[in-house]
Amino acid sequence: MTEEQVTKAILKWLVENKWKIICYDFPQSGTGKVLHHNERISGNKNKSSLIPDIVAIKNDQVVFIENKDRFELSDVEKLNRDKIKNNYSESIKKLLKPFVYKDMYFGIGIPSIFSEKAINYKDKIDFILKTDGFMTEVTYQNTSIF
């Protein structure tokens, strides 16, 4: 299963569950919204930038989803670090300006076969979504998000 297939399956599931898609990105497509690091160095256009695979909102909750075709601990650690340090808060504020929200959550979307591996690191992220390309499920959420 490719990262694009994971993204498409999760997008479909979110829409079916009444989430509004704010933006999304397919691998190497350039269609997503670039979030710049708060401490961006002038002249380095996209250095230290982040392009979330999916950003969606429902009620007053926003989710940022990083999708992969396999489990990568480094992705989980990066999400955890960025969330704790609030490295992209200015860009996130601009992206979400048209929306009313109370909470933001950061998690991953992965193929179902990797969900058992990912669950070992659930304390670093807010949720884990798994998909087989047809069915998407919440494997873990630290609070009632979905």
trRosetta pair geometry for C-beta under 8 A, 3 or more apart (Angstrom, degrees):
i j d omega theta_ij theta_ji phi_ij phi_ji
1 5 5.0 -121 -167 83 82 134
1 6 6.2 95 144 -55 114 86
1 69 6.0 -176 97 -145 70 85
1 111 4.5 141 58 -94 137 127
1 131 7.8 -178 177 98 157 90
1 132 7.6 -141 -72 -161 150 38
1 133 5.7 -145 -120 -59 122 110
2 5 4.7 102 55 4 77 100
2 6 7.1 -134 100 -3 45 85
2 27 7.7 -110 165 18 104 138
2 69 5.4 -44 -151 -97 29 129
3 6 5.5 -51 -150 35 36 115
3 7 6.3 38 151 -20 67 105
3 26 7.9 137 110 -161 94 62
3 27 4.9 84 81 -40 129 128
3 53 7.6 -117 173 -121 106 139
3 67 5.5 129 -163 118 84 99
3 68 5.8 -40 -106 -142 103 28
3 69 4.6 -83 -53 -41 70 91
4 7 5.6 -53 -147 36 32 113
4 8 6.3 32 155 -19 65 105
4 26 5.0 37 -116 -153 96 104
4 27 5.8 -96 -56 19 88 99
5 8 5.8 -51 -144 37 31 111
5 9 6.3 31 157 -18 64 107
5 69 7.9 69 46 -107 97 95
5 133 5.4 -22 166 -113 116 100
6 9 6.0 -60 -150 37 27 109
6 10 6.3 19 157 -13 64 111
6 67 4.5 167 110 -175 119 120
6 68 7.0 -11 60 68 168 24
6 69 6.4 -155 -16 -89 130 55
6 109 5.4 149 162 126 109 106
6 110 6.6 -23 -139 -129 144 20
6 111 6.2 -94 -89 -58 113 69
6 131 5.8 147 -138 57 67 123
6 133 7.8 -70 -82 -85 46 65
7 10 6.0 -61 -146 41 27 105
7 11 6.1 32 156 -22 65 108
7 24 6.5 134 -178 -179 115 118
7 25 7.7 -101 -140 82 152 46
7 26 6.0 -174 78 -104 157 68
7 53 5.5 -124 -106 176 113 115
7 54 6.6 168 -146 -46 87 109
7 67 4.8 -178 -72 55 78 166
7 109 7.2 121 -87 88 48 143
8 11 5.7 -53 -145 35 29 114
8 12 6.4 32 156 -20 63 106
9 12 5.8 -54 -151 34 29 113
9 13 6.4 28 152 -17 63 108
9 131 4.2 138 115 174 140 153
9 132 7.9 -177 -152 64 161 34
9 133 5.3 -130 -74 -137 140 30
9 134 7.1 -52 -129 -27 119 13
9 136 5.4 152 145 -61 97 112
10 13 5.5 -53 -146 38 35 113
10 14 6.2 39 154 -22 67 104
10 54 6.3 -131 110 -14 122 161
10 65 6.5 -155 148 143 151 160
10 67 6.5 -153 15 -90 146 129
10 109 4.6 -36 -67 -137 154 155
10 129 5.7 90 -118 121 117 147
10 131 6.0 -123 -59 -35 78 145
10 136 5.5 136 -99 -124 57 152
11 14 5.8 -55 -148 35 29 112
11 15 6.4 26 156 -16 64 107
11 21 6.4 27 -145 -96 92 141
11 24 6.0 13 -93 -105 124 165
11 54 6.4 -159 -80 -108 81 133
12 15 6.0 -58 -150 38 28 109
12 16 6.3 27 153 -18 64 109
12 136 7.5 149 74 -5 88 131
13 16 5.7 -56 -146 38 30 112
13 17 6.3 12 158 -4 64 113
13 129 7.7 166 83 -167 150 133
13 131 7.3 -140 -23 -96 142 122
13 136 3.7 -74 -59 53 159 137
14 17 6.0 -72 -149 49 27 100
14 19 3.9 -63 180 56 91 132
14 21 6.5 102 107 -73 133 91
14 54 7.1 175 -21 174 160 144
14 56 5.1 -99 -171 -116 144 170
15 18 7.8 52 -178 -68 31 17
15 19 6.6 -81 -73 58 31 79
15 21 6.8 -29 -73 -30 91 112
17 58 7.6 -42 122 -87 90 158
17 146 6.9 10 152 -163 158 94
18 58 6.1 95 108 -127 82 120
19 56 4.3 34 160 165 123 131
19 57 6.9 146 -165 68 80 27
19 58 4.5 -73 -108 -53 69 114
19 63 7.6 -35 -147 30 142 120
20 56 6.3 157 77 -161 44 76
20 57 5.1 -24 61 64 99 83
20 58 6.8 154 11 -77 75 60
21 24 5.9 -30 -173 -30 122 111
21 54 6.9 -71 -137 -157 96 94
21 55 7.6 103 -167 79 58 54
21 56 5.2 -39 -104 -102 49 93
22 33 7.9 -49 128 4 95 144
22 55 4.3 -53 64 104 117 99
22 56 6.1 -170 4 -96 85 29
22 57 5.9 68 -46 -9 112 101
22 62 7.5 9 -15 -141 146 105
22 95 6.9 82 154 162 134 102
22 96 7.4 -25 -140 -96 158 70
22 99 7.2 -59 -99 -37 125 148
23 32 5.8 104 150 -149 113 65
23 33 4.4 26 140 -8 173 113
23 52 7.2 100 88 73 103 102
23 54 7.7 178 94 -147 52 37
23 55 5.1 23 49 41 82 107
23 95 7.3 -82 5 -159 134 118
24 31 7.3 2 93 107 63 113
24 32 6.5 -83 132 -99 23 89
24 53 6.5 8 -156 157 74 52
24 54 4.7 2 -110 -103 93 69
24 55 7.4 -155 -71 24 55 61
25 29 6.2 -179 -169 57 70 108
25 30 7.8 156 -144 38 104 1
25 31 5.5 169 -120 71 63 79
25 32 2.6 -31 -68 -48 121 122
25 33 7.7 -130 -52 17 113 50
25 51 5.1 45 -29 151 173 111
25 52 6.9 138 14 91 116 43
25 53 5.5 -106 58 -126 87 42
25 54 7.8 -140 25 -58 66 45
26 29 4.0 63 67 -17 91 140
26 31 6.3 37 23 32 83 124
29 32 7.4 98 74 -14 99 82
32 51 4.2 108 93 -177 135 107
32 52 6.6 -172 -169 64 133 53
32 53 7.2 -76 -95 -113 145 25
33 51 6.9 160 74 -138 38 75
33 52 7.3 -5 61 39 88 90
33 55 7.2 -42 41 14 125 137
33 95 5.7 113 139 -116 152 121
34 46 6.3 -81 -152 -122 142 99
34 49 5.0 -7 -170 178 101 136
34 50 7.5 132 -161 69 55 39
34 51 5.5 -37 -99 -84 58 90
34 91 7.7 -85 120 -158 58 142
35 49 6.4 150 75 -167 47 76
35 50 4.6 -27 65 67 104 91
35 51 7.1 170 15 -84 79 36
35 52 6.9 45 -6 -18 127 93
35 88 4.4 38 153 -164 123 133
35 91 3.9 142 -152 115 73 142
35 92 6.3 28 -135 -59 130 69
35 95 6.8 -46 -91 -32 98 139
36 40 4.7 -11 169 -62 114 144
36 46 7.8 -113 -101 -126 88 46
36 48 7.5 67 -163 95 60 85
36 49 5.3 -38 -101 -107 56 91
36 88 7.2 145 77 -133 31 85
36 90 7.5 -41 77 81 89 106
36 91 5.0 150 38 -66 65 135
37 40 5.0 141 67 -65 80 75
37 47 7.9 -56 19 108 125 66
37 48 3.9 -23 -15 127 142 119
37 49 6.7 -115 -16 -83 81 42
37 50 7.6 101 -62 -10 73 96
37 87 5.5 -37 -138 167 81 101
37 88 6.4 -66 -105 -86 40 72
38 86 7.6 32 -25 120 144 76
38 87 5.9 -144 8 -172 100 46
38 88 6.7 -151 -35 -96 82 22
38 89 6.1 15 -71 40 126 84
38 90 5.3 122 -109 4 83 113
38 91 7.8 -130 -70 -5 62 89
39 48 7.7 -31 75 110 79 160
39 87 7.8 -66 14 -152 92 83
40 44 6.9 -153 -175 76 81 96
40 47 7.3 136 -145 73 80 84
40 48 6.5 -162 -103 70 70 115
40 49 7.8 37 -106 -73 118 81
41 44 4.7 42 76 22 96 122
41 47 6.6 -20 43 73 101 133
44 47 3.7 -27 158 15 122 128
44 48 7.7 55 122 16 128 92
46 49 4.3 -68 -165 11 69 138
50 82 6.9 70 -72 -130 160 158
50 88 5.8 -68 37 -80 131 149
52 55 5.1 79 92 -51 144 94
52 64 4.8 -95 -127 -157 143 93
52 65 6.8 92 179 52 102 47
52 66 6.7 -94 -142 -75 68 69
53 65 5.6 -74 71 101 100 79
53 66 5.6 118 5 -130 113 33
53 67 4.2 -145 135 15 170 95
53 109 7.1 -120 90 36 143 118
54 63 7.4 5 111 106 98 97
54 64 7.6 159 87 -156 58 36
54 65 4.1 -3 59 53 101 113
54 67 7.0 61 -4 -26 104 114
54 109 7.4 39 21 -7 128 141
55 62 6.7 0 -173 -176 89 101
55 63 7.2 176 -147 87 45 53
55 64 5.5 -7 -103 -103 82 68
55 65 7.6 -169 -74 19 36 76
55 95 6.9 -11 130 152 171 137
56 62 7.2 167 86 -152 39 57
56 63 5.3 -7 58 54 86 97
56 65 7.5 11 10 -4 102 116
57 61 6.9 163 -150 85 61 45
57 62 4.9 -23 -96 -98 86 74
57 63 7.7 -179 -80 16 39 68
57 96 7.8 127 -71 -131 135 100
57 99 5.5 -135 -86 -160 174 150
57 101 6.1 -100 -134 -86 121 119
58 61 5.9 -16 65 61 73 93
60 100 6.5 -53 -115 123 87 82
60 101 5.2 143 -170 -143 62 44
60 102 3.9 40 146 4 123 101
60 103 6.7 80 122 18 86 78
61 101 6.7 128 -84 -151 8 98
61 102 6.9 -34 -73 55 56 86
61 103 5.1 -13 -115 69 76 99
61 104 7.8 158 -163 -90 58 27
61 105 6.7 8 -175 -1 103 112
61 145 6.1 180 170 -147 150 72
62 96 6.3 -38 -93 -112 161 135
62 99 7.2 108 -79 113 119 146
62 101 4.8 7 -27 -147 108 156
62 103 7.1 -171 29 97 71 51
62 104 4.7 -21 71 -110 104 74
62 105 7.1 170 88 23 53 68
63 104 7.7 159 -88 -161 26 57
63 105 5.1 -24 -109 70 73 97
63 106 7.7 158 -160 -86 60 27
63 107 6.7 -33 -162 29 105 103
63 126 8.0 -145 -128 89 87 131
63 127 7.3 -36 -136 42 122 137
63 145 6.6 93 -81 175 117 127
64 79 7.9 175 103 -139 112 107
64 104 6.8 26 -10 -179 105 101
64 105 7.2 -172 26 91 72 47
64 106 4.9 -15 66 -109 106 73
64 107 7.6 138 79 25 59 56
65 107 6.0 -19 -111 76 71 77
65 108 6.9 117 -161 -129 70 18
65 109 5.1 38 177 -19 119 110
65 129 6.9 -12 -136 22 129 131
66 75 5.5 -170 128 180 140 117
66 79 6.0 -134 6 -71 139 124
66 106 7.8 26 -7 -175 102 87
66 107 7.6 -157 29 108 77 32
66 108 5.2 -38 72 -108 85 73
66 109 7.3 -178 85 22 36 75
67 108 7.1 136 -95 -168 34 65
67 109 4.1 -24 -102 69 86 106
67 110 7.2 174 -152 -71 60 45
68 71 6.9 126 87 -95 134 22
68 72 5.6 -148 -145 8 168 107
68 75 6.1 -150 -46 -13 140 170
68 108 6.8 -20 12 -165 102 113
68 109 7.5 155 21 81 57 60
68 110 5.6 -8 64 -102 86 87
69 110 7.8 101 -170 -144 5 70
69 111 6.5 29 -165 -20 48 116
70 110 7.0 19 173 -151 10 110
70 111 7.1 -16 -88 28 42 112
70 114 5.7 150 -158 -78 50 153
71 108 8.0 86 -124 136 72 153
71 110 5.6 32 -76 -142 72 159
71 114 4.0 -179 -28 176 102 126
71 117 4.6 -175 47 95 165 123
71 118 4.9 -145 -119 -65 127 88
72 75 4.4 79 84 -2 104 107
72 76 7.3 177 96 -6 59 82
73 76 5.5 -57 -155 38 42 113
73 77 6.1 40 150 -19 73 107
73 121 6.4 170 -125 -71 84 162
74 77 5.6 -54 -144 39 32 112
74 78 6.2 36 155 -23 65 105
75 78 5.7 -52 -146 35 30 112
75 79 6.5 31 154 -17 63 104
75 108 6.5 94 121 -103 122 128
76 79 5.9 -53 -151 36 30 111
76 80 6.3 31 151 -19 63 109
76 108 6.5 -56 -86 -35 82 139
76 118 7.4 167 -73 -144 137 84
76 121 5.0 56 148 130 163 141
76 124 5.1 80 159 97 103 135
76 125 5.7 -93 -147 -36 88 121
77 80 5.5 -54 -147 38 32 114
77 81 6.2 32 155 -20 66 107
77 124 6.6 -48 -89 -174 47 149
78 81 5.7 -53 -143 37 30 110
78 82 6.1 26 159 -16 65 109
79 82 6.0 -60 -144 40 26 107
79 83 6.1 25 158 -19 64 110
79 106 4.8 175 -177 150 109 124
79 107 7.4 112 173 -91 158 15
79 108 7.1 -134 -19 -55 160 91
79 124 7.3 104 78 139 97 96
79 125 5.6 29 103 -102 135 104
80 83 6.0 -59 -147 37 25 109
80 84 6.2 19 159 -14 64 111
80 106 7.9 -179 -74 98 39 132
80 124 4.1 -59 -74 -176 139 92
80 125 6.3 -93 -68 -66 87 65
81 84 6.1 -60 -145 39 26 107
81 85 6.0 1 166 3 65 116
81 87 7.5 24 128 -18 81 132
82 85 6.3 -65 -133 52 23 95
82 86 7.8 96 167 -80 53 9
82 87 4.8 -80 -139 33 73 117
82 88 6.2 13 -173 -1 113 106
82 106 7.5 173 82 -136 103 165
83 86 7.3 16 -179 -71 28 51
83 106 4.9 -136 -74 20 129 149
83 126 7.9 170 -126 -28 164 106
86 89 4.5 18 169 -47 98 120
88 91 5.0 -53 -176 50 86 111
88 92 5.3 93 120 -30 90 102
89 92 5.6 -57 -139 40 29 113
89 93 6.2 37 158 -26 64 104
90 93 5.7 -50 -151 30 29 115
90 94 6.8 27 151 -15 61 103
91 94 5.7 -53 -152 36 35 111
91 95 6.3 36 151 -20 67 107
92 95 5.6 -54 -145 38 33 113
92 96 6.0 8 163 1 68 114
92 104 7.3 25 178 -119 141 162
93 96 6.4 -71 -140 50 22 95
93 97 6.7 56 153 -66 60 82
94 97 5.7 -18 -155 -28 31 117
96 99 5.0 -72 -168 50 75 109
96 101 6.1 -57 -176 18 132 134
101 104 6.9 66 140 -64 135 78
105 126 3.9 -138 -163 112 95 159
105 127 6.1 46 154 -2 129 111
105 141 8.0 11 -173 -149 153 95
105 143 7.9 -142 -96 51 132 102
105 145 5.3 -40 10 -118 172 139
106 125 6.0 -107 105 -148 81 84
106 126 5.4 108 52 11 52 112
107 125 4.9 113 -113 160 62 118
107 126 5.0 -96 -58 68 99 78
107 127 3.5 -45 -86 65 161 75
107 128 6.0 -140 -172 -68 114 34
107 129 6.7 100 123 -8 125 87
107 141 7.7 -44 -82 -108 156 73
108 118 6.6 -136 77 -148 135 139
108 125 6.2 -11 -6 -179 92 172
108 127 7.8 -166 33 97 52 61
108 128 5.7 -4 63 -120 88 70
108 129 7.1 -153 103 35 47 73
109 128 8.0 150 -91 -168 33 50
109 129 4.4 -19 -107 73 79 109
109 130 7.6 171 -157 -85 58 24
109 131 6.7 13 -176 1 100 112
109 136 7.8 -19 -144 -143 111 119
110 114 4.7 -83 150 76 131 121
110 115 6.5 167 82 -74 111 64
110 118 5.9 165 32 -49 151 148
110 128 7.1 -29 23 -166 107 95
110 129 7.5 144 22 83 59 60
110 130 6.0 -28 74 -110 75 70
110 131 7.8 167 89 28 30 74
111 114 5.5 79 69 11 79 102
111 130 7.0 21 140 -159 20 81
111 131 6.6 -67 -117 73 41 65
111 132 7.0 70 -160 -106 76 43
111 133 7.9 3 -122 -40 90 82
112 115 5.6 -31 -158 -13 45 119
112 130 4.4 92 -101 162 59 115
112 131 6.3 -118 -43 86 86 16
112 132 4.6 -17 -2 -67 133 82
112 137 7.9 55 -104 36 104 106
114 117 5.2 -53 -169 40 69 115
114 118 5.9 70 135 -26 86 105
114 130 7.6 -173 65 -123 70 106
115 118 5.5 -57 -145 38 36 113
115 119 6.3 46 157 -34 68 100
115 128 6.5 131 -141 144 85 128
115 130 4.1 -24 -76 -84 128 145
115 139 4.6 -160 -160 -105 122 154
116 119 5.9 -44 -149 20 31 116
116 120 7.9 42 151 -25 54 93
117 120 6.3 -49 -176 13 39 114
118 121 6.2 -76 -168 45 47 97
118 122 7.3 80 139 -66 73 76
118 128 5.1 143 128 -135 131 143
118 130 7.9 179 43 -76 142 104
118 139 7.0 79 84 94 120 153
118 140 7.9 -155 118 18 101 127
119 122 5.5 -5 -159 -40 49 116
119 128 6.7 -121 -82 37 63 164
119 139 6.3 -113 -77 150 101 120
119 140 5.9 145 -119 -40 82 136
121 124 5.1 -27 167 22 89 120
121 125 7.2 51 123 6 89 101
122 125 6.6 -83 -150 54 42 82
122 128 6.4 -81 -106 -18 92 123
122 140 4.7 -85 -127 155 131 163
122 142 7.4 159 162 -68 97 93
125 128 6.8 96 89 -60 129 78
126 141 6.8 12 152 -150 71 65
126 142 5.2 -95 -147 23 57 113
126 143 7.5 -40 -162 25 98 88
126 145 6.7 96 148 -57 112 151
127 138 6.5 -54 -165 -147 113 99
127 140 6.1 179 -147 96 48 67
127 141 4.2 4 -106 -104 101 75
127 142 7.0 -117 -63 3 64 75
127 145 5.6 -91 -60 46 142 152
127 146 7.2 110 -144 -14 154 111
128 138 7.4 112 78 -167 56 57
128 139 4.2 -47 98 64 107 111
128 140 4.4 42 28 41 103 97
128 141 7.9 -139 28 -61 57 55
129 136 5.9 8 178 -176 109 105
129 137 7.2 164 -155 83 65 35
129 138 6.1 -42 -102 -103 69 52
129 139 6.8 168 -113 7 14 89
130 136 7.1 170 87 -151 40 59
130 137 5.7 -17 61 62 87 84
130 139 4.8 68 -12 -44 113 119
131 134 7.7 162 -176 41 88 35
131 135 6.8 -178 -143 90 68 42
131 136 4.2 -21 -93 -98 102 80
131 137 7.5 158 -82 16 53 62
132 135 5.7 18 36 48 101 81
138 141 5.5 -20 -178 -28 129 112
138 145 7.8 164 -128 67 141 100
138 146 5.0 -177 -67 56 140 142
141 144 7.0 82 117 -109 132 22
141 145 4.8 -141 -158 23 134 108
141 146 6.2 -157 -67 18 155 94
142 145 8.0 51 48 -26 62 116
